[in-house]
Amino acid sequence: MSREIVAGVDGSPESLAAADWAAREALHRGLPLRLAHAWRWEPLDLPLVQDRADQERAADEVLREAEATVARRHPDLTLTADVLPDTPVAALLATESRAEMLVIGSRGHGAVTGFLLGSYGQQIIAAATRPVVAVRSRDGEPAEPPVGDVLVGQLGSPEDSAAALGFAFETAAARGASVRAVRAWNLPPLYAYSPASMRLADEAGGLVPYEEKALREALAPWRERFPEVPVTEHVELGSAGQVLLSGSGAAQLLVVGRRARRGAVGPRIGSVAHAALHLAPCPVAVIPQG
C-alpha cells in the first residue's frame, strides 16, 4: 500500500503552517500529501451557523482554502484533500493505515481545539501508532530554520530508541541534513549502584565513557544504513528534556520517542515528549516505540 503524509487543517494559522511543513516534507520524501479536515454535524446552542448545509459548506471552505494555499506554494506536489465526518482525534487517527506520518499545528502552551496541540492534539499524539509532527507557526509560516540538523534523543537501550533514531536518519537523508544524537544521563542514587552496573561502567572506563559507548552502539546500525548522513554525538549530564531543549534552537526538527502509557483518562505522553512539544521552538516529531 502506498504511503502518504497526512496533515490536519482547521483554518487556524498554526494548522496552515503545519500543512506547509508537511508539503515540503512530502516533496523531500517523494510522497503525496493528504489534507484532512474533521467535521461532524452538531446543532449549536449559539445563534451562529445552525443549518447543517451551511456548516458543511463552511467545513468544505476551510479545507479548500488550505488546499489552494498549499497547491499555490508547492505546484509540484501530489495533493488530495478530504472532509472527514468525525471528531478531530478519531478523524486523523483513522488515516493511519496509509500515513507515513501525521502533522498537526502547535501553539505550545494552552488548551485549544481542532488539530492544534491542546487537548485534541495531545490525544492524537498519545494514541497514534505512526509518527506525529507538531509544527509551530511564526506569522503563519512554520517556525523552522532553513538550515540546521535533525536533533534526536537517544534514551535507554538501542531497542528502546530504534524507532526515533530510524525516523531521524530517514528525515536527515531525505533533506540532505545531518543528525545530532543526544544522550542525557543522571547520576543514579546510591541504591541504584549494583555490582553488575558498576562492573560495566568500570569496563568502559567510567560513567561518562559508559554513556558514550551506549550512544555509539545505538547509532551503529543507523550509521551503517545511512552512511551519507553526517552524525554528531553528544552526551551530557542532566535531564533528557532540558538537554534536548537546550539544543533545539538551531535544529530543523527535534525527534523524541514515546512509550505507550495509560493514565486514568486514557493514553498519555511522557515527560520528555511533553516538554519538547510545549517548549521547543522547532517542529517536534513524536515517535511511538514498541
ZANUVO-767351 format. One record per residue (C-alpha): residue number from 1; residue in one letter; z, x, y. Coordinates in pm, 1 decimal, always signed. Example, Ala and Ser with C-alpha at 12.3 -4.5 7.8 and 13.67 -1.06 7.14 Angstrom:
2
> 1/a/+780.0/+1230.0/-450.0 $
> 2/s/+714.0/+1367.0/-106.0 $
% end
This chain:
290
> 1/m/+0.0/+0.0/+0.0 $
> 2/s/-98.0/+139.5/+338.5 $
> 3/r/+182.3/+220.9/+580.2 $
> 4/e/+221.0/+123.7/+944.3 $
> 5/i/+465.5/+179.1/+1227.7 $
> 6/v/+635.4/-139.8/+1345.2 $
> 7/a/+773.8/-183.5/+1697.2 $
> 8/g/+979.7/-482.4/+1806.9 $
> 9/v/+894.2/-618.5/+2151.3 $
> 10/d/+1081.4/-880.7/+2354.5 $
> 11/g/+936.8/-842.6/+2704.4 $
> 12/s/+1202.7/-600.4/+2829.2 $
> 13/p/+1111.5/-261.9/+2983.2 $
> 14/e/+1305.6/-95.1/+2703.0 $
> 15/s/+1103.4/-261.6/+2428.4 $
> 16/l/+778.3/-178.4/+2608.5 $
> 17/a/+887.6/+184.8/+2625.0 $
> 18/a/+963.8/+167.1/+2252.5 $
> 19/a/+618.1/+23.3/+2186.1 $
> 20/d/+457.5/+305.7/+2385.2 $
> 21/w/+659.0/+566.9/+2194.1 $
> 22/a/+561.2/+400.0/+1866.9 $
> 23/a/+194.6/+403.7/+1969.1 $
> 24/r/+199.7/+777.6/+2034.2 $
> 25/e/+383.6/+839.6/+1708.3 $
> 26/a/+126.9/+628.7/+1522.0 $
> 27/l/-152.4/+841.5/+1669.9 $
> 28/h/+33.1/+1161.0/+1574.1 $
> 29/r/+62.6/+1038.9/+1214.7 $
> 30/g/-275.5/+869.7/+1187.8 $
> 31/l/-118.0/+530.1/+1118.8 $
> 32/p/-174.4/+180.5/+1260.2 $
> 33/l/+83.1/+19.7/+1487.3 $
> 34/r/+211.4/-332.8/+1445.8 $
> 35/l/+388.2/-504.8/+1735.5 $
> 36/a/+632.2/-778.2/+1633.4 $
> 37/h/+797.3/-1042.6/+1849.5 $
> 38/a/+1059.9/-1272.4/+1698.4 $
> 39/w/+1063.4/-1637.6/+1795.6 $
> 40/r/+1226.8/-1936.2/+1633.8 $
> 41/w/+1231.7/-2288.3/+1774.8 $
> 42/e/+1577.1/-2367.5/+1908.8 $
> 43/p/+1633.7/-2653.2/+2154.7 $
> 44/l/+1811.4/-2524.5/+2465.1 $
> 45/d/+2103.9/-2685.8/+2645.5 $
> 46/l/+1999.4/-2544.7/+2980.9 $
> 47/p/+1720.3/-2703.1/+3187.0 $
> 48/l/+1474.9/-2428.1/+3102.7 $
> 49/v/+1179.9/-2444.4/+2865.0 $
> 50/q/+1267.7/-2736.7/+2636.6 $
> 51/d/+929.5/-2817.9/+2490.7 $
> 52/r/+852.1/-2645.4/+2159.9 $
> 53/a/+489.3/-2584.0/+2251.9 $
> 54/d/+596.5/-2425.4/+2581.4 $
> 55/q/+844.9/-2198.9/+2404.8 $
> 56/e/+583.1/-2099.3/+2150.1 $
> 57/r/+333.2/-2027.3/+2427.2 $
> 58/a/+593.2/-1817.3/+2613.8 $
> 59/a/+663.6/-1614.5/+2299.7 $
> 60/d/+293.2/-1552.8/+2249.6 $
> 61/e/+257.2/-1440.3/+2611.7 $
> 62/v/+533.5/-1181.7/+2564.5 $
> 63/l/+351.9/-1041.3/+2264.0 $
> 64/r/+4.8/-1045.1/+2420.7 $
> 65/e/+124.8/-869.9/+2735.8 $
> 66/a/+278.8/-593.5/+2526.6 $
> 67/e/-35.0/-569.8/+2313.1 $
> 68/a/-258.4/-543.8/+2619.4 $
> 69/t/-38.7/-274.2/+2774.6 $
> 70/v/-34.5/-62.3/+2458.8 $
> 71/a/-409.0/-108.5/+2398.9 $
> 72/r/-486.9/-3.0/+2756.8 $
> 73/r/-276.4/+311.5/+2730.0 $
> 74/h/-392.5/+403.6/+2378.9 $
> 75/p/-751.3/+280.8/+2327.1 $
> 76/d/-799.9/+481.5/+2006.0 $
> 77/l/-503.2/+318.8/+1832.1 $
> 78/t/-541.6/+68.8/+1547.7 $
> 79/l/-320.0/-214.1/+1671.8 $
> 80/t/-206.9/-553.7/+1545.6 $
> 81/a/+47.7/-796.3/+1690.6 $
> 82/d/+238.9/-1088.0/+1539.0 $
> 83/v/+490.4/-1350.8/+1643.4 $
> 84/l/+741.0/-1369.9/+1358.0 $
> 85/p/+921.8/-1705.3/+1317.2 $
> 86/d/+1274.2/-1578.2/+1263.9 $
> 87/t/+1570.4/-1410.3/+1432.1 $
> 88/p/+1512.4/-1056.5/+1566.1 $
> 89/v/+1713.3/-895.4/+1286.1 $
> 90/a/+1553.1/-1086.7/+999.4 $
> 91/a/+1205.2/-1066.2/+1153.1 $
> 92/l/+1198.7/-689.0/+1189.7 $
> 93/l/+1364.6/-621.2/+854.3 $
> 94/a/+1103.1/-842.9/+687.9 $
> 95/t/+833.7/-592.1/+789.3 $
> 96/e/+992.7/-302.3/+598.1 $
> 97/s/+776.7/-329.6/+287.1 $
> 98/r/+486.6/-168.0/+474.9 $
> 99/a/+673.5/+10.2/+753.7 $
> 100/e/+680.9/+387.5/+784.2 $
> 101/m/+948.5/+333.2/+1047.0 $
> 102/l/+1084.7/+62.6/+1276.2 $
> 103/v/+1104.4/+124.1/+1652.4 $
> 104/i/+1330.1/-62.7/+1894.8 $
> 105/g/+1430.8/-23.3/+2259.0 $
> 106/s/+1768.6/+102.8/+2375.8 $
> 107/r/+1977.7/+72.6/+2688.6 $
> 108/g/+2255.5/+282.2/+2542.9 $
> 109/h/+2588.9/+112.8/+2610.9 $
> 110/g/+2613.5/-262.3/+2628.0 $
> 111/a/+2565.2/-573.7/+2419.1 $
> 112/v/+2213.6/-705.7/+2475.3 $
> 113/t/+1982.9/-930.8/+2279.8 $
> 114/g/+1636.4/-903.4/+2136.2 $
> 115/f/+1501.5/-579.4/+1992.4 $
> 116/l/+1739.0/-368.1/+2201.0 $
> 117/l/+2027.8/-150.9/+2098.6 $
> 118/g/+2305.6/-406.6/+2114.8 $
> 119/s/+2442.2/-639.1/+1852.6 $
> 120/y/+2095.8/-711.2/+1708.5 $
> 121/g/+1976.8/-352.4/+1727.3 $
> 122/q/+2282.1/-215.5/+1552.8 $
> 123/q/+2246.7/-477.2/+1279.1 $
> 124/i/+1886.4/-368.3/+1224.3 $
> 125/i/+1983.4/-1.3/+1207.5 $
> 126/a/+2275.2/-67.4/+973.1 $
> 127/a/+2076.0/-282.6/+730.5 $
> 128/a/+1734.7/-111.8/+736.9 $
> 129/t/+1602.0/+72.3/+435.1 $
> 130/r/+1341.3/+250.9/+649.2 $
> 131/p/+1398.2/+493.0/+940.2 $
> 132/v/+1475.3/+320.0/+1269.9 $
> 133/v/+1398.2/+489.6/+1602.9 $
> 134/a/+1578.4/+373.6/+1918.1 $
> 135/v/+1394.2/+461.6/+2240.3 $
> 136/r/+1547.2/+465.1/+2585.9 $
> 137/s/+1348.9/+368.8/+2893.8 $
> 138/r/+1315.8/+551.5/+3223.2 $
> 139/d/+1135.4/+328.3/+3474.3 $
> 140/g/+951.6/+155.5/+3191.7 $
> 141/e/+848.5/+481.5/+3025.9 $
> 142/p/+1005.5/+637.9/+2715.7 $
> 143/a/+1279.4/+884.7/+2807.5 $
> 144/e/+1120.6/+1167.0/+2610.6 $
> 145/p/+1037.3/+1512.7/+2745.1 $
> 146/p/+675.3/+1623.2/+2691.5 $
> 147/v/+792.9/+1936.7/+2514.0 $
> 148/g/+1093.5/+2025.9/+2305.2 $
> 149/d/+1195.5/+2047.1/+1943.5 $
> 150/v/+1294.2/+1790.8/+1685.5 $
> 151/l/+1671.4/+1818.3/+1658.0 $
> 152/v/+1823.4/+1721.9/+1323.7 $
> 153/g/+2179.5/+1716.2/+1198.9 $
> 154/q/+2243.9/+1864.0/+855.7 $
> 155/l/+2568.7/+1734.3/+707.4 $
> 156/g/+2716.7/+1765.1/+362.1 $
> 157/s/+2512.0/+1876.1/+63.8 $
> 158/p/+2133.6/+1925.6/+55.5 $
> 159/e/+2106.1/+1590.5/-121.5 $
> 160/d/+2313.5/+1417.9/+148.4 $
> 161/s/+2079.7/+1530.7/+426.3 $
> 162/a/+1746.2/+1535.1/+242.3 $
> 163/a/+1614.3/+1213.0/+396.8 $
> 164/a/+1697.9/+1316.1/+754.3 $
> 165/l/+1557.8/+1667.0/+708.5 $
> 166/g/+1240.9/+1531.2/+549.5 $
> 167/f/+1181.7/+1293.4/+839.0 $
> 168/a/+1246.3/+1568.2/+1094.5 $
> 169/f/+999.9/+1808.8/+931.1 $
> 170/e/+733.2/+1539.1/+886.4 $
> 171/t/+764.5/+1441.6/+1251.1 $
> 172/a/+753.9/+1801.0/+1373.3 $
> 173/a/+448.5/+1875.4/+1158.8 $
> 174/a/+266.4/+1569.2/+1292.8 $
> 175/r/+347.7/+1665.5/+1653.1 $
> 176/g/+297.7/+2039.7/+1623.5 $
> 177/a/+662.6/+2086.0/+1721.6 $
> 178/s/+949.5/+2296.5/+1593.5 $
> 179/v/+1266.9/+2186.9/+1414.9 $
> 180/r/+1614.9/+2279.7/+1531.1 $
> 181/a/+1857.8/+2217.6/+1244.9 $
> 182/v/+2226.1/+2193.6/+1334.4 $
> 183/r/+2523.0/+2204.5/+1101.2 $
> 184/a/+2858.5/+2133.8/+1263.0 $
> 185/w/+3183.1/+2208.4/+1086.8 $
> 186/n/+3556.0/+2180.0/+1149.3 $
> 187/l/+3841.6/+2389.8/+1022.8 $
> 188/p/+3986.6/+2189.7/+733.5 $
> 189/p/+4357.6/+2104.5/+728.5 $
> 190/l/+4576.7/+2326.8/+518.0 $
> 191/y/+4591.5/+2079.6/+231.1 $
> 192/a/+4212.3/+2086.5/+204.4 $
> 193/y/+4205.5/+2451.8/+107.4 $
> 194/s/+4158.2/+2464.5/-269.6 $
> 195/p/+4115.7/+2776.6/-481.6 $
> 196/a/+3756.1/+2674.2/-555.1 $
> 197/s/+3662.2/+2619.7/-190.9 $
> 198/m/+3827.9/+2941.4/-78.8 $
> 199/r/+3651.1/+3134.5/-353.1 $
> 200/l/+3313.4/+3003.2/-230.9 $
> 201/a/+3398.9/+3098.1/+127.3 $
> 202/d/+3513.2/+3443.6/+17.9 $
> 203/e/+3193.4/+3497.7/-179.2 $
> 204/a/+2990.5/+3408.9/+131.9 $
> 205/g/+3191.4/+3648.9/+347.3 $
> 206/g/+3395.2/+3389.7/+540.7 $
> 207/l/+3381.1/+3032.6/+660.5 $
> 208/v/+3102.0/+3083.8/+914.1 $
> 209/p/+2870.5/+3266.0/+668.6 $
> 210/y/+2951.8/+2994.6/+415.6 $
> 211/e/+2832.3/+2723.1/+654.8 $
> 212/e/+2523.8/+2927.0/+745.1 $
> 213/k/+2443.1/+2966.2/+376.0 $
> 214/a/+2483.1/+2590.9/+321.7 $
> 215/l/+2238.2/+2521.4/+603.7 $
> 216/r/+1983.0/+2773.2/+473.0 $
> 217/e/+1997.2/+2620.9/+126.0 $
> 218/a/+1949.4/+2269.0/+260.1 $
> 219/l/+1648.0/+2379.9/+465.6 $
> 220/a/+1482.5/+2589.8/+196.1 $
> 221/p/+1273.6/+2319.4/+24.2 $
> 222/w/+1155.2/+2180.8/+358.5 $
> 223/r/+1056.6/+2524.4/+488.7 $
> 224/e/+852.0/+2568.7/+171.6 $
> 225/r/+689.1/+2226.6/+205.9 $
> 226/f/+614.3/+2267.2/+577.7 $
> 227/p/+552.3/+2642.6/+628.1 $
> 228/e/+371.5/+2576.3/+957.2 $
> 229/v/+681.5/+2426.9/+1122.7 $
> 230/p/+895.8/+2680.6/+1314.9 $
> 231/v/+1266.2/+2637.1/+1239.5 $
> 232/t/+1576.0/+2735.9/+1433.3 $
> 233/e/+1911.6/+2725.5/+1253.1 $
> 234/h/+2236.5/+2662.6/+1437.5 $
> 235/v/+2591.3/+2645.8/+1300.0 $
> 236/e/+2874.0/+2553.3/+1534.2 $
> 237/l/+3241.8/+2474.6/+1509.3 $
> 238/g/+3304.1/+2120.8/+1635.2 $
> 239/s/+3243.4/+1756.0/+1561.2 $
> 240/a/+2891.3/+1669.7/+1449.5 $
> 241/g/+2846.7/+1408.7/+1720.6 $
> 242/q/+2949.4/+1641.8/+2002.5 $
> 243/v/+2742.9/+1934.1/+1876.1 $
> 244/l/+2429.2/+1723.9/+1837.1 $
> 245/l/+2470.6/+1556.4/+2174.9 $
> 246/s/+2511.4/+1893.7/+2346.7 $
> 247/g/+2165.9/+1994.8/+2225.6 $
> 248/s/+1986.5/+1662.3/+2265.4 $
> 249/g/+1893.0/+1701.2/+2631.3 $
> 250/a/+1596.5/+1927.7/+2555.2 $
> 251/a/+1488.5/+1755.6/+2232.8 $
> 252/q/+1182.0/+1537.7/+2175.9 $
> 253/l/+1374.3/+1347.7/+1912.0 $
> 254/l/+1721.1/+1352.7/+1759.2 $
> 255/v/+1733.7/+1276.0/+1386.2 $
> 256/v/+2057.8/+1172.6/+1215.6 $
> 257/g/+2134.0/+1036.0/+871.5 $
> 258/r/+2315.9/+714.6/+792.9 $
> 259/r/+2500.2/+633.4/+474.6 $
> 260/a/+2520.4/+271.6/+363.8 $
> 261/r/+2860.5/+148.1/+481.8 $
> 262/r/+3002.0/-200.9/+482.7 $
> 263/g/+3270.5/-333.9/+713.3 $
> 264/a/+3442.5/-667.5/+746.0 $
> 265/v/+3138.2/-814.8/+921.5 $
> 266/g/+2866.7/-650.0/+711.7 $
> 267/p/+2675.7/-317.7/+716.4 $
> 268/r/+2765.3/-72.5/+991.3 $
> 269/i/+2654.2/+266.9/+1114.4 $
> 270/g/+2870.4/+578.5/+1105.8 $
> 271/s/+3036.3/+755.0/+1398.0 $
> 272/v/+2772.3/+1028.9/+1435.0 $
> 273/a/+2482.8/+782.5/+1447.7 $
> 274/h/+2681.9/+556.7/+1681.2 $
> 275/a/+2747.7/+841.0/+1926.1 $
> 276/a/+2386.2/+957.5/+1916.3 $
> 277/l/+2246.2/+608.5/+1975.3 $
> 278/h/+2467.3/+537.1/+2271.7 $
> 279/l/+2478.1/+876.2/+2442.3 $
> 280/a/+2173.9/+1088.1/+2354.5 $
> 281/p/+1913.8/+1094.7/+2636.3 $
> 282/c/+1619.6/+1131.4/+2396.7 $
> 283/p/+1488.7/+890.8/+2130.8 $
> 284/v/+1712.1/+878.7/+1822.7 $
> 285/a/+1590.0/+830.9/+1465.0 $
> 286/v/+1849.5/+699.3/+1220.3 $
> 287/i/+1753.0/+767.3/+859.9 $
> 288/p/+1913.4/+574.5/+572.0 $
> 289/q/+2032.3/+802.0/+296.8 $
> 290/g/+2069.8/+722.3/-69.6 $
% end
